Amino acid sequence: MAAPLIFVDVDGTLIPFKARHLQGVPAELGNPLLERLDPQDGPRLLALGGHLVWATTWMADANETLAPRLGLPPLPVVEWPDEDGDGRLHWKTVFLTRYAAGRPFVWLDDEITAADRRWVADHYPSPALLHRVEPSAGLTEADCTAVSRWIGALPD
C-alpha cells in the first residue's frame, strides 16, 4: 500500500490559538502569530512517513512563509473549490476525500468533528484517520505518536 497522504492544517494545528513560549525561537518580526510555530513540528511531521500536503487556507503562502521556518520542503497544496459544503460537515471533509482519491490519508486539523469521522467512515473506501488537534496547544508529540501508530498499523 502506498504511504498515506497527511493533510496538514495550519491555524489551530501548527499555529495554536494560545501563545506557546518556545526556548531558542527568536521573536518574529511582522506576523506575531508565527512566533507560535514550533520548529520541531517540521521534523515530527517528516518522521511520520507519509506524503505531507498543505490543507489550509494559507494555500501557497504555507510553502513561502511556514515551510522554511519548519524545515519542510515545498509541499503540495490543496486548492480549495468555491463550494461551501452543506453545513453538516466541515467544509474540507468531502473535498479532501476527493483529493485523496482512494489513498489512505491522515487529516490533522483542529476543527474535525464526529460528523466528519462518521461521513468519511461511511463514504471513503480506504483507511483514513481524522485526527483533531487541540487548538489551544497545537500539534504535540502525543498527536504525532497517535498518527505514527495508525500509519504503522496500515497493511503493507
KEVEX-431689 format. One record per residue: residue in one letter; x, y, z of N, C-alpha, C in turn. Coordinates in nm, 3 decimals, always signed. Example, Ala and Ser with C-alpha at 12.3 -4.5 7.8 and 13.67 -1.06 7.14 Angstrom:
// KEVEX-431689
{rest: a&n.x: +1.319&n.y: -0.569&n.z: +0.780&ca.x: +1.230&ca.y: -0.450&ca.z: +0.780&c.x: +1.320&c.y: -0.330&c.z: +0.780};
{rest: s&n.x: +1.285&n.y: -0.225&n.z: +0.708&ca.x: +1.367&ca.y: -0.106&ca.z: +0.714&c.x: +1.290&c.y: +0.003&c.z: +0.787};
//
This chain:
// KEVEX-431689
{rest: m&n.x: +0.086&n.y: -0.117&n.z: +0.000&ca.x: +0.000&ca.y: +0.000&ca.z: +0.000&c.x: +0.090&c.y: +0.124&c.z: +0.000};
{rest: a&n.x: +0.054&n.y: +0.223&n.z: -0.077&ca.x: +0.131&ca.y: +0.348&ca.z: -0.083&c.x: +0.125&c.y: +0.419&c.z: +0.051};
{rest: a&n.x: +0.230&n.y: +0.494&n.z: +0.081&ca.x: +0.232&ca.y: +0.575&ca.z: +0.203&c.x: +0.111&c.y: +0.668&c.z: +0.202};
{rest: p&n.x: +0.051&n.y: +0.690&n.z: +0.317&ca.x: -0.069&ca.y: +0.774&ca.z: +0.320&c.x: -0.037&c.y: +0.921&c.z: +0.295};
{rest: l&n.x: -0.136&n.y: +0.991&n.z: +0.247&ca.x: -0.128&ca.y: +1.136&ca.z: +0.244&c.x: -0.149&c.y: +1.186&c.z: +0.386};
{rest: i&n.x: -0.083&n.y: +1.294&n.z: +0.421&ca.x: -0.104&ca.y: +1.357&ca.z: +0.552&c.x: -0.141&c.y: +1.502&c.z: +0.524};
{rest: f&n.x: -0.269&n.y: +1.532&n.z: +0.540&ca.x: -0.320&ca.y: +1.667&ca.z: +0.518&c.x: -0.295&c.y: +1.748&c.z: +0.645};
{rest: v&n.x: -0.227&n.y: +1.862&n.z: +0.629&ca.x: -0.187&ca.y: +1.943&ca.z: +0.744&c.x: -0.254&c.y: +2.080&c.z: +0.738};
{rest: d&n.x: -0.334&n.y: +2.108&n.z: +0.838&ca.x: -0.393&ca.y: +2.240&ca.z: +0.858&c.x: -0.289&c.y: +2.327&c.z: +0.930};
{rest: v&n.x: -0.310&n.y: +2.458&n.z: +0.931&ca.x: -0.215&ca.y: +2.549&ca.z: +0.996&c.x: -0.275&c.y: +2.613&c.z: +1.120};
{rest: d&n.x: -0.377&n.y: +2.696&n.z: +1.104&ca.x: -0.431&ca.y: +2.772&ca.z: +1.216&c.x: -0.501&c.y: +2.679&c.z: +1.315};
{rest: g&n.x: -0.453&n.y: +2.680&n.z: +1.438&ca.x: -0.505&ca.y: +2.590&ca.z: +1.540&c.x: -0.434&c.y: +2.457&c.z: +1.542};
{rest: t&n.x: -0.358&n.y: +2.425&n.z: +1.439&ca.x: -0.285&ca.y: +2.299&ca.z: +1.432&c.x: -0.136&c.y: +2.324&c.z: +1.447};
{rest: l&n.x: -0.078&n.y: +2.399&n.z: +1.355&ca.x: +0.064&ca.y: +2.435&ca.z: +1.367&c.x: +0.083&c.y: +2.570&c.z: +1.436};
{rest: i&n.x: -0.016&n.y: +2.655&n.z: +1.424&ca.x: -0.016&ca.y: +2.784&ca.z: +1.495&c.x: -0.130&c.y: +2.778&c.z: +1.596};
{rest: p&n.x: -0.099&n.y: +2.739&n.z: +1.721&ca.x: -0.206&ca.y: +2.728&ca.z: +1.821&c.x: -0.266&c.y: +2.864&c.z: +1.853};
{rest: f&n.x: -0.388&n.y: +2.860&n.z: +1.903&ca.x: -0.457&ca.y: +2.985&ca.z: +1.938&c.x: -0.402&c.y: +3.046&c.z: +2.065};
{rest: k&n.x: -0.338&n.y: +2.965&n.z: +2.148&ca.x: -0.276&ca.y: +3.015&ca.z: +2.270&c.x: -0.126&c.y: +3.024&c.z: +2.246};
{rest: a&n.x: -0.066&n.y: +3.134&n.z: +2.286&ca.x: +0.079&ca.y: +3.151&ca.z: +2.266&c.x: +0.154&c.y: +3.041&c.z: +2.339};
{rest: r&n.x: +0.255&n.y: +2.989&n.z: +2.274&ca.x: +0.345&ca.y: +2.896&ca.z: +2.341&c.x: +0.483&c.y: +2.958&c.z: +2.337};
{rest: h&n.x: +0.549&n.y: +2.953&n.z: +2.447&ca.x: +0.680&ca.y: +3.016&ca.z: +2.460&c.x: +0.785&c.y: +2.908&c.z: +2.444};
{rest: l&n.x: +0.851&n.y: +2.912&n.z: +2.331&ca.x: +0.948&ca.y: +2.809&ca.z: +2.298&c.x: +1.089&c.y: +2.863&c.z: +2.317};
{rest: q&n.x: +1.169&n.y: +2.789&n.z: +2.388&ca.x: +1.306&ca.y: +2.832&ca.z: +2.411&c.x: +1.386&c.y: +2.824&c.z: +2.283};
{rest: g&n.x: +1.467&n.y: +2.926&n.z: +2.260&ca.x: +1.554&ca.y: +2.928&ca.z: +2.143&c.x: +1.488&c.y: +2.970&c.z: +2.015};
{rest: v&n.x: +1.361&n.y: +3.007&n.z: +2.019&ca.x: +1.290&ca.y: +3.051&ca.z: +1.898&c.x: +1.286&c.y: +3.203&c.z: +1.901};
{rest: p&n.x: +1.351&n.y: +3.267&n.z: +1.803&ca.x: +1.354&ca.y: +3.414&ca.z: +1.804&c.x: +1.217&c.y: +3.474&c.z: +1.779};
{rest: a&n.x: +1.197&n.y: +3.594&n.z: +1.832&ca.x: +1.073&ca.y: +3.667&ca.z: +1.807&c.x: +1.061&c.y: +3.695&c.z: +1.658};
{rest: e&n.x: +0.940&n.y: +3.686&n.z: +1.608&ca.x: +0.913&ca.y: +3.705&ca.z: +1.465&c.x: +0.874&c.y: +3.848&c.z: +1.438};
{rest: l&n.x: +0.943&n.y: +3.909&n.z: +1.345&ca.x: +0.907&ca.y: +4.044&ca.z: +1.304&c.x: +0.796&c.y: +4.033&c.z: +1.199};
{rest: g&n.x: +0.699&n.y: +4.116&n.z: +1.208&ca.x: +0.589&ca.y: +4.114&ca.z: +1.110&c.x: +0.467&c.y: +4.047&c.z: +1.167};
{rest: n&n.x: +0.452&n.y: +3.917&n.z: +1.146&ca.x: +0.335&ca.y: +3.844&ca.z: +1.191&c.x: +0.364&c.y: +3.778&c.z: +1.326};
{rest: p&n.x: +0.308&n.y: +3.832&n.z: +1.435&ca.x: +0.338&ca.y: +3.776&ca.z: +1.568&c.x: +0.287&c.y: +3.632&c.z: +1.586};
{rest: l&n.x: +0.190&n.y: +3.590&n.z: +1.505&ca.x: +0.141&ca.y: +3.452&ca.z: +1.517&c.x: +0.249&c.y: +3.351&c.z: +1.479};
{rest: l&n.x: +0.343&n.y: +3.392&n.z: +1.396&ca.x: +0.448&ca.y: +3.299&ca.z: +1.354&c.x: +0.540&c.y: +3.260&c.z: +1.469};
{rest: e&n.x: +0.540&n.y: +3.340&n.z: +1.576&ca.x: +0.617&ca.y: +3.305&ca.z: +1.696&c.x: +0.562&c.y: +3.178&c.z: +1.760};
{rest: r&n.x: +0.440&n.y: +3.145&n.z: +1.728&ca.x: +0.377&ca.y: +3.026&ca.z: +1.788&c.x: +0.415&c.y: +2.897&c.z: +1.717};
{rest: l&n.x: +0.480&n.y: +2.908&n.z: +1.602&ca.x: +0.526&ca.y: +2.788&ca.z: +1.531&c.x: +0.634&c.y: +2.720&c.z: +1.614};
{rest: d&n.x: +0.626&n.y: +2.589&n.z: +1.624&ca.x: +0.731&ca.y: +2.511&ca.z: +1.690&c.x: +0.818&c.y: +2.453&c.z: +1.580};
{rest: p&n.x: +0.946&n.y: +2.494&n.z: +1.569&ca.x: +1.031&ca.y: +2.443&ca.z: +1.462&c.x: +1.047&c.y: +2.291&c.z: +1.465};
{rest: q&n.x: +1.016&n.y: +2.228&n.z: +1.578&ca.x: +1.023&ca.y: +2.082&ca.z: +1.586&c.x: +0.907&c.y: +2.013&c.z: +1.515};
{rest: d&n.x: +0.801&n.y: +2.089&n.z: +1.484&ca.x: +0.688&ca.y: +2.028&ca.z: +1.414&c.x: +0.728&c.y: +1.978&c.z: +1.275};
{rest: g&n.x: +0.817&n.y: +2.048&n.z: +1.207&ca.x: +0.861&ca.y: +2.003&ca.z: +1.075&c.x: +0.924&c.y: +1.865&c.z: +1.081};
{rest: p&n.x: +1.029&n.y: +1.846&n.z: +1.162&ca.x: +1.087&ca.y: +1.712&ca.z: +1.172&c.x: +0.989&c.y: +1.606&c.z: +1.221};
{rest: r&n.x: +0.899&n.y: +1.644&n.z: +1.312&ca.x: +0.798&ca.y: +1.548&ca.z: +1.360&c.x: +0.708&c.y: +1.502&c.z: +1.246};
{rest: l&n.x: +0.664&n.y: +1.598&n.z: +1.164&ca.x: +0.577&ca.y: +1.564&ca.z: +1.051&c.x: +0.651&c.y: +1.478&c.z: +0.949};
{rest: l&n.x: +0.774&n.y: +1.515&n.z: +0.918&ca.x: +0.852&ca.y: +1.438&ca.z: +0.821&c.x: +0.875&c.y: +1.295&c.z: +0.869};
{rest: a&n.x: +0.891&n.y: +1.277&n.z: +0.999&ca.x: +0.918&ca.y: +1.144&ca.z: +1.055&c.x: +0.797&c.y: +1.052&c.z: +1.048};
{rest: l&n.x: +0.679&n.y: +1.106&n.z: +1.021&ca.x: +0.558&ca.y: +1.023&ca.z: +1.017&c.x: +0.559&c.y: +0.926&c.z: +0.898};
{rest: g&n.x: +0.633&n.y: +0.957&n.z: +0.794&ca.x: +0.645&ca.y: +0.864&ca.z: +0.683&c.x: +0.537&c.y: +0.871&c.z: +0.577};
{rest: g&n.x: +0.455&n.y: +0.973&n.z: +0.581&ca.x: +0.354&ca.y: +0.990&ca.z: +0.477&c.x: +0.392&c.y: +1.101&c.z: +0.383};
{rest: h&n.x: +0.305&n.y: +1.129&n.z: +0.289&ca.x: +0.324&ca.y: +1.238&ca.z: +0.193&c.x: +0.249&c.y: +1.360&c.z: +0.245};
{rest: l&n.x: +0.325&n.y: +1.458&n.z: +0.293&ca.x: +0.264&ca.y: +1.578&ca.z: +0.351&c.x: +0.202&c.y: +1.665&c.z: +0.244};
{rest: v&n.x: +0.084&n.y: +1.719&n.z: +0.275&ca.x: +0.011&ca.y: +1.808&ca.z: +0.185&c.x: -0.049&c.y: +1.919&c.z: +0.269};
{rest: w&n.x: -0.029&n.y: +2.044&n.z: +0.229&ca.x: -0.094&ca.y: +2.155&ca.z: +0.299&c.x: -0.243&c.y: +2.150&c.z: +0.272};
{rest: a&n.x: -0.323&n.y: +2.152&n.z: +0.378&ca.x: -0.470&ca.y: +2.155&ca.z: +0.368&c.x: -0.517&c.y: +2.273&c.z: +0.452};
{rest: t&n.x: -0.487&n.y: +2.392&n.z: +0.404&ca.x: -0.507&ca.y: +2.513&ca.z: +0.481&c.x: -0.547&c.y: +2.629&c.z: +0.391};
{rest: t&n.x: -0.612&n.y: +2.726&n.z: +0.450&ca.x: -0.646&ca.y: +2.847&ca.z: +0.375&c.x: -0.522&c.y: +2.933&c.z: +0.351};
{rest: w&n.x: -0.409&n.y: +2.898&n.z: +0.409&ca.x: -0.284&ca.y: +2.967&ca.z: +0.377&c.x: -0.243&c.y: +2.940&c.z: +0.232};
{rest: m&n.x: -0.293&n.y: +2.829&n.z: +0.178&ca.x: -0.266&ca.y: +2.790&ca.z: +0.040&c.x: -0.114&c.y: +2.792&c.z: +0.013};
{rest: a&n.x: -0.071&n.y: +2.850&n.z: -0.099&ca.x: +0.070&ca.y: +2.850&ca.z: -0.137&c.x: +0.156&c.y: +2.932&c.z: -0.040};
{rest: d&n.x: +0.095&n.y: +3.024&n.z: +0.033&ca.x: +0.172&ca.y: +3.100&ca.z: +0.133&c.x: +0.233&c.y: +3.009&c.z: +0.239};
{rest: a&n.x: +0.174&n.y: +2.891&n.z: +0.260&ca.x: +0.231&ca.y: +2.797&ca.z: +0.357&c.x: +0.371&c.y: +2.755&c.z: +0.315};
{rest: n&n.x: +0.393&n.y: +2.735&n.z: +0.184&ca.x: +0.527&ca.y: +2.699&ca.z: +0.138&c.x: +0.624&c.y: +2.816&c.z: +0.150};
{rest: e&n.x: +0.576&n.y: +2.934&n.z: +0.123&ca.x: +0.664&ca.y: +3.051&ca.z: +0.127&c.x: +0.697&c.y: +3.095&c.z: +0.269};
{rest: t&n.x: +0.596&n.y: +3.095&n.z: +0.357&ca.x: +0.612&ca.y: +3.152&ca.z: +0.490&c.x: +0.641&c.y: +3.048&c.z: +0.598};
{rest: l&n.x: +0.574&n.y: +2.935&n.z: +0.593&ca.x: +0.583&ca.y: +2.838&ca.z: +0.702&c.x: +0.687&c.y: +2.729&c.z: +0.680};
{rest: a&n.x: +0.690&n.y: +2.672&n.z: +0.561&ca.x: +0.780&ca.y: +2.559&ca.z: +0.535&c.x: +0.925&c.y: +2.590&c.z: +0.573};
{rest: p&n.x: +0.982&n.y: +2.705&n.z: +0.533&ca.x: +1.121&ca.y: +2.731&ca.z: +0.572&c.x: +1.141&c.y: +2.738&c.z: +0.724};
{rest: r&n.x: +1.045&n.y: +2.793&n.z: +0.795&ca.x: +1.056&ca.y: +2.805&ca.z: +0.941&c.x: +1.045&c.y: +2.670&c.z: +1.010};
{rest: l&n.x: +0.982&n.y: +2.574&n.z: +0.942&ca.x: +0.964&ca.y: +2.442&ca.z: +0.999&c.x: +1.065&c.y: +2.340&c.z: +0.945};
{rest: g&n.x: +1.148&n.y: +2.381&n.z: +0.853&ca.x: +1.244&ca.y: +2.290&ca.z: +0.793&c.x: +1.179&c.y: +2.191&c.z: +0.698};
{rest: l&n.x: +1.068&n.y: +2.231&n.z: +0.639&ca.x: +0.998&ca.y: +2.145&ca.z: +0.543&c.x: +1.031&c.y: +2.186&c.z: +0.401};
{rest: p&n.x: +1.035&n.y: +2.090&n.z: +0.309&ca.x: +1.048&ca.y: +2.125&ca.z: +0.169&c.x: +0.915&c.y: +2.183&c.z: +0.121};
{rest: p&n.x: +0.910&n.y: +2.242&n.z: +0.003&ca.x: +0.780&ca.y: +2.283&ca.z: -0.051&c.x: +0.689&c.y: +2.159&c.z: -0.062};
{rest: l&n.x: +0.566&n.y: +2.176&n.z: -0.020&ca.x: +0.470&ca.y: +2.065&ca.z: -0.020&c.x: +0.359&c.y: +2.093&c.z: -0.120};
{rest: p&n.x: +0.293&n.y: +1.986&n.z: -0.167&ca.x: +0.173&ca.y: +2.009&ca.z: -0.248&c.x: +0.071&c.y: +2.085&c.z: -0.165};
{rest: v&n.x: -0.014&n.y: +2.158&n.z: -0.232&ca.x: -0.114&ca.y: +2.242&ca.z: -0.166&c.x: -0.252&c.y: +2.205&c.z: -0.220};
{rest: v&n.x: -0.345&n.y: +2.179&n.z: -0.131&ca.x: -0.483&ca.y: +2.156&ca.z: -0.173&c.x: -0.539&c.y: +2.290&c.z: -0.221};
{rest: e&n.x: -0.588&n.y: +2.293&n.z: -0.342&ca.x: -0.653&ca.y: +2.412&ca.z: -0.398&c.x: -0.802&c.y: +2.396&c.z: -0.371};
{rest: w&n.x: -0.856&n.y: +2.478&n.z: -0.284&ca.x: -0.993&ca.y: +2.463&ca.z: -0.241&c.x: -1.092&c.y: +2.509&c.z: -0.347};
{rest: p&n.x: -1.204&n.y: +2.439&n.z: -0.358&ca.x: -1.309&ca.y: +2.481&ca.z: -0.451&c.x: -1.387&c.y: +2.597&c.z: -0.392};
{rest: d&n.x: -1.474&n.y: +2.653&n.z: -0.471&ca.x: -1.557&ca.y: +2.763&ca.z: -0.424&c.x: -1.678&c.y: +2.716&c.z: -0.344};
{rest: e&n.x: -1.707&n.y: +2.586&n.z: -0.348&ca.x: -1.825&ca.y: +2.535&ca.z: -0.278&c.x: -1.803&c.y: +2.537&c.z: -0.127};
{rest: d&n.x: -1.909&n.y: +2.565&n.z: -0.053&ca.x: -1.902&ca.y: +2.577&ca.z: +0.093&c.x: -1.942&c.y: +2.451&c.z: +0.167};
{rest: g&n.x: -1.998&n.y: +2.355&n.z: +0.102&ca.x: -2.048&ca.y: +2.237&ca.z: +0.170&c.x: -2.191&c.y: +2.259&c.z: +0.215};
{rest: d&n.x: -2.243&n.y: +2.161&n.z: +0.289&ca.x: -2.384&ca.y: +2.168&ca.z: +0.328&c.x: -2.405&c.y: +2.209&c.z: +0.473};
{rest: g&n.x: -2.301&n.y: +2.238&n.z: +0.547&ca.x: -2.315&ca.y: +2.282&ca.z: +0.685&c.x: -2.315&c.y: +2.170&c.z: +0.788};
{rest: r&n.x: -2.337&n.y: +2.047&n.z: +0.746&ca.x: -2.336&ca.y: +1.936&ca.z: +0.842&c.x: -2.194&c.y: +1.886&c.z: +0.867};
{rest: l&n.x: -2.107&n.y: +1.905&n.z: +0.768&ca.x: -1.969&ca.y: +1.861&ca.z: +0.777&c.x: -1.877&c.y: +1.981&c.z: +0.769};
{rest: h&n.x: -1.753&n.y: +1.961&n.z: +0.810&ca.x: -1.654&ca.y: +2.065&ca.z: +0.788&c.x: -1.642&c.y: +2.086&c.z: +0.637};
{rest: w&n.x: -1.619&n.y: +2.209&n.z: +0.596&ca.x: -1.617&ca.y: +2.238&ca.z: +0.453&c.x: -1.503&c.y: +2.169&c.z: +0.380};
{rest: k&n.x: -1.401&n.y: +2.119&n.z: +0.451&ca.x: -1.289&ca.y: +2.050&ca.z: +0.386&c.x: -1.315&c.y: +1.900&c.z: +0.365};
{rest: t&n.x: -1.405&n.y: +1.842&n.z: +0.442&ca.x: -1.417&ca.y: +1.697&ca.z: +0.452&c.x: -1.435&c.y: +1.628&c.z: +0.317};
{rest: v&n.x: -1.539&n.y: +1.659&n.z: +0.246&ca.x: -1.567&ca.y: +1.591&ca.z: +0.120&c.x: -1.456&c.y: +1.617&c.z: +0.019};
{rest: f&n.x: -1.409&n.y: +1.740&n.z: +0.014&ca.x: -1.306&ca.y: +1.772&ca.z: -0.083&c.x: -1.176&c.y: +1.696&c.z: -0.057};
{rest: l&n.x: -1.138&n.y: +1.679&n.z: +0.069&ca.x: -1.016&ca.y: +1.603&ca.z: +0.099&c.x: -1.029&c.y: +1.458&c.z: +0.057};
{rest: t&n.x: -1.148&n.y: +1.400&n.z: +0.071&ca.x: -1.165&ca.y: +1.261&ca.z: +0.025&c.x: -1.153&c.y: +1.253&c.z: -0.127};
{rest: r&n.x: -1.200&n.y: +1.354&n.z: -0.195&ca.x: -1.184&ca.y: +1.357&ca.z: -0.342&c.x: -1.037&c.y: +1.371&c.z: -0.378};
{rest: y&n.x: -0.966&n.y: +1.459&n.z: -0.309&ca.x: -0.823&ca.y: +1.481&ca.z: -0.335&c.x: -0.745&c.y: +1.351&c.z: -0.310};
{rest: a&n.x: -0.778&n.y: +1.280&n.z: -0.202&ca.x: -0.707&ca.y: +1.157&ca.z: -0.168&c.x: -0.732&c.y: +1.046&c.z: -0.270};
{rest: a&n.x: -0.844&n.y: +1.050&n.z: -0.336&ca.x: -0.875&ca.y: +0.959&ca.z: -0.447&c.x: -0.849&c.y: +0.812&c.z: -0.415};
{rest: g&n.x: -0.895&n.y: +0.768&n.z: -0.298&ca.x: -0.884&ca.y: +0.627&ca.z: -0.264&c.x: -0.758&c.y: +0.590&c.z: -0.187};
{rest: r&n.x: -0.663&n.y: +0.681&n.z: -0.175&ca.x: -0.542&ca.y: +0.652&ca.z: -0.097&c.x: -0.572&c.y: +0.665&c.z: +0.052};
{rest: p&n.x: -0.501&n.y: +0.591&n.z: +0.135&ca.x: -0.514&ca.y: +0.615&ca.z: +0.278&c.x: -0.470&c.y: +0.758&c.z: +0.309};
{rest: f&n.x: -0.535&n.y: +0.818&n.z: +0.410&ca.x: -0.492&ca.y: +0.953&ca.z: +0.446&c.x: -0.512&c.y: +0.981&c.z: +0.594};
{rest: v&n.x: -0.434&n.y: +1.078&n.z: +0.641&ca.x: -0.446&ca.y: +1.135&ca.z: +0.774&c.x: -0.482&c.y: +1.281&c.z: +0.754};
{rest: w&n.x: -0.573&n.y: +1.330&n.z: +0.835&ca.x: -0.607&ca.y: +1.473&ca.z: +0.829&c.x: -0.585&c.y: +1.530&c.z: +0.968};
{rest: l&n.x: -0.490&n.y: +1.622&n.z: +0.980&ca.x: -0.459&ca.y: +1.690&ca.z: +1.105&c.x: -0.524&c.y: +1.827&c.z: +1.102};
{rest: d&n.x: -0.622&n.y: +1.850&n.z: +1.189&ca.x: -0.696&ca.y: +1.976&ca.z: +1.188&c.x: -0.757&c.y: +1.995&c.z: +1.326};
{rest: d&n.x: -0.783&n.y: +2.118&n.z: +1.362&ca.x: -0.843&ca.y: +2.147&ca.z: +1.492&c.x: -0.996&c.y: +2.154&c.z: +1.485};
{rest: e&n.x: -1.054&n.y: +2.140&n.z: +1.368&ca.x: -1.199&ca.y: +2.158&ca.z: +1.355&c.x: -1.273&c.y: +2.030&c.z: +1.318};
{rest: i&n.x: -1.208&n.y: +1.916&n.z: +1.325&ca.x: -1.270&ca.y: +1.788&ca.z: +1.290&c.x: -1.373&c.y: +1.752&c.z: +1.397};
{rest: t&n.x: -1.488&n.y: +1.701&n.z: +1.351&ca.x: -1.594&ca.y: +1.661&ca.z: +1.443&c.x: -1.630&c.y: +1.514&c.z: +1.422};
{rest: a&n.x: -1.714&n.y: +1.463&n.z: +1.511&ca.x: -1.763&ca.y: +1.326&ca.z: +1.498&c.x: -1.841&c.y: +1.309&c.z: +1.368};
{rest: a&n.x: -1.912&n.y: +1.412&n.z: +1.324&ca.x: -1.987&ca.y: +1.404&ca.z: +1.198&c.x: -1.892&c.y: +1.383&c.z: +1.080};
{rest: d&n.x: -1.778&n.y: +1.449&n.z: +1.081&ca.x: -1.679&ca.y: +1.430&ca.z: +0.974&c.x: -1.626&c.y: +1.286&c.z: +0.975};
{rest: r&n.x: -1.595&n.y: +1.236&n.z: +1.094&ca.x: -1.543&ca.y: +1.099&ca.z: +1.106&c.x: -1.645&c.y: +0.997&c.z: +1.056};
{rest: r&n.x: -1.772&n.y: +1.015&n.z: +1.097&ca.x: -1.878&ca.y: +0.923&ca.z: +1.052&c.x: -1.892&c.y: +0.927&c.z: +0.900};
{rest: w&n.x: -1.894&n.y: +1.048&n.z: +0.842&ca.x: -1.912&ca.y: +1.060&ca.z: +0.698&c.x: -1.798&c.y: +0.990&c.z: +0.623};
{rest: v&n.x: -1.676&n.y: +1.014&n.z: +0.667&ca.x: -1.561&ca.y: +0.950&ca.z: +0.600&c.x: -1.569&c.y: +0.798&c.z: +0.616};
{rest: a&n.x: -1.601&n.y: +0.750&n.z: +0.734&ca.x: -1.612&ca.y: +0.605&ca.z: +0.756&c.x: -1.718&c.y: +0.543&c.z: +0.666};
{rest: d&n.x: -1.826&n.y: +0.616&n.z: +0.643&ca.x: -1.936&ca.y: +0.564&ca.z: +0.561&c.x: -1.915&c.y: +0.581&c.z: +0.411};
{rest: h&n.x: -1.832&n.y: +0.676&n.z: +0.369&ca.x: -1.823&ca.y: +0.709&ca.z: +0.227&c.x: -1.685&c.y: +0.694&c.z: +0.165};
{rest: y&n.x: -1.583&n.y: +0.668&n.z: +0.244&ca.x: -1.448&ca.y: +0.661&ca.z: +0.188&c.x: -1.400&c.y: +0.517&c.z: +0.190};
{rest: p&n.x: -1.350&n.y: +0.465&n.z: +0.075&ca.x: -1.320&ca.y: +0.322&ca.z: +0.064&c.x: -1.188&c.y: +0.278&c.z: +0.128};
{rest: s&n.x: -1.103&n.y: +0.370&n.z: +0.167&ca.x: -0.971&ca.y: +0.334&ca.z: +0.220&c.x: -0.956&c.y: +0.382&c.z: +0.363};
{rest: p&n.x: -0.852&n.y: +0.334&n.z: +0.431&ca.x: -0.831&ca.y: +0.381&ca.z: +0.569&c.x: -0.809&c.y: +0.532&c.z: +0.574};
{rest: a&n.x: -0.865&n.y: +0.594&n.z: +0.676&ca.x: -0.849&ca.y: +0.737&ca.z: +0.696&c.x: -0.851&c.y: +0.766&c.z: +0.845};
{rest: l&n.x: -0.758&n.y: +0.850&n.z: +0.888&ca.x: -0.753&ca.y: +0.895&ca.z: +1.026&c.x: -0.779&c.y: +1.045&c.z: +1.028};
{rest: l&n.x: -0.888&n.y: +1.084&n.z: +1.088&ca.x: -0.919&ca.y: +1.225&ca.z: +1.106&c.x: -0.881&c.y: +1.258&c.z: +1.249};
{rest: h&n.x: -0.766&n.y: +1.320&n.z: +1.265&ca.x: -0.710&ca.y: +1.345&ca.z: +1.398&c.x: -0.727&c.y: +1.491&c.z: +1.435};
{rest: r&n.x: -0.806&n.y: +1.515&n.z: +1.539&ca.x: -0.830&ca.y: +1.652&ca.z: +1.586&c.x: -0.717&c.y: +1.695&c.z: +1.678};
{rest: v&n.x: -0.656&n.y: +1.808&n.z: +1.644&ca.x: -0.552&ca.y: +1.869&ca.z: +1.725&c.x: -0.618&c.y: +1.973&c.z: +1.816};
{rest: e&n.x: -0.580&n.y: +1.975&n.z: +1.942&ca.x: -0.634&ca.y: +2.073&ca.z: +2.036&c.x: -0.583&c.y: +2.212&c.z: +1.996};
{rest: p&n.x: -0.673&n.y: +2.305&n.z: +1.958&ca.x: -0.629&ca.y: +2.433&ca.z: +1.903&c.x: -0.556&c.y: +2.524&c.z: +2.001};
{rest: s&n.x: -0.579&n.y: +2.507&n.z: +2.130&ca.x: -0.507&ca.y: +2.593&ca.z: +2.224&c.x: -0.362&c.y: +2.550&c.z: +2.239};
{rest: a&n.x: -0.332&n.y: +2.423&n.z: +2.213&ca.x: -0.197&ca.y: +2.370&ca.z: +2.228&c.x: -0.123&c.y: +2.355&c.z: +2.096};
{rest: g&n.x: -0.197&n.y: +2.330&n.z: +1.988&ca.x: -0.132&ca.y: +2.300&ca.z: +1.860&c.x: -0.081&c.y: +2.156&c.z: +1.860};
{rest: l&n.x: -0.016&n.y: +2.120&n.z: +1.752&ca.x: +0.036&ca.y: +1.985&ca.z: +1.734&c.x: +0.132&c.y: +1.951&c.z: +1.847};
{rest: t&n.x: +0.115&n.y: +1.831&n.z: +1.904&ca.x: +0.200&ca.y: +1.787&ca.z: +2.014&c.x: +0.269&c.y: +1.656&c.z: +1.977};
{rest: e&n.x: +0.364&n.y: +1.619&n.z: +2.060&ca.x: +0.430&ca.y: +1.491&ca.z: +2.042&c.x: +0.329&c.y: +1.377&c.z: +2.052};
{rest: a&n.x: +0.230&n.y: +1.391&n.z: +2.141&ca.x: +0.126&ca.y: +1.288&ca.z: +2.156&c.x: +0.044&c.y: +1.274&c.z: +2.027};
{rest: d&n.x: +0.014&n.y: +1.387&n.z: +1.961&ca.x: -0.057&ca.y: +1.380&ca.z: +1.833&c.x: +0.025&c.y: +1.301&c.z: +1.732};
{rest: c&n.x: +0.152&n.y: +1.333&n.z: +1.724&ca.x: +0.239&ca.y: +1.266&ca.z: +1.626&c.x: +0.254&c.y: +1.117&c.z: +1.659};
{rest: t&n.x: +0.258&n.y: +1.084&n.z: +1.786&ca.x: +0.266&ca.y: +0.943&ca.z: +1.826&c.x: +0.140&c.y: +0.869&c.z: +1.783};
{rest: a&n.x: +0.024&n.y: +0.928&n.z: +1.804&ca.x: -0.102&ca.y: +0.864&ca.z: +1.763&c.x: -0.105&c.y: +0.843&c.z: +1.612};
{rest: v&n.x: -0.062&n.y: +0.942&n.z: +1.536&ca.x: -0.061&ca.y: +0.929&ca.z: +1.390&c.x: +0.040&c.y: +0.823&c.z: +1.347};
{rest: s&n.x: +0.157&n.y: +0.824&n.z: +1.407&ca.x: +0.261&ca.y: +0.726&ca.z: +1.373&c.x: +0.213&c.y: +0.583&c.z: +1.399};
{rest: r&n.x: +0.145&n.y: +0.564&n.z: +1.511&ca.x: +0.090&ca.y: +0.430&ca.z: +1.540&c.x: -0.013&c.y: +0.388&c.z: +1.437};
{rest: w&n.x: -0.099&n.y: +0.481&n.z: +1.398&ca.x: -0.201&ca.y: +0.450&ca.z: +1.299&c.x: -0.136&c.y: +0.413&c.z: +1.165};
{rest: i&n.x: -0.038&n.y: +0.493&n.z: +1.122&ca.x: +0.031&ca.y: +0.465&ca.z: +0.997&c.x: +0.103&c.y: +0.330&c.z: +1.005};
{rest: g&n.x: +0.165&n.y: +0.303&n.z: +1.120&ca.x: +0.236&ca.y: +0.175&ca.z: +1.138&c.x: +0.146&c.y: +0.054&c.z: +1.132};
{rest: a&n.x: +0.018&n.y: +0.072&n.z: +1.162&ca.x: -0.077&ca.y: -0.039&ca.z: +1.160&c.x: -0.140&c.y: -0.062&c.z: +1.023};
{rest: l&n.x: -0.111&n.y: +0.026&n.z: +0.927&ca.x: -0.168&ca.y: +0.008&ca.z: +0.792&c.x: -0.107&c.y: -0.116&c.z: +0.728};
{rest: p&n.x: -0.187&n.y: -0.189&n.z: +0.649&ca.x: -0.131&ca.y: -0.306&ca.z: +0.579&c.x: -0.027&c.y: -0.261&c.z: +0.475};
{rest: d&n.x: +0.072&n.y: -0.347&n.z: +0.454&ca.x: +0.177&ca.y: -0.316&ca.z: +0.354&c.x: +0.126&c.y: -0.328&c.z: +0.214};
//
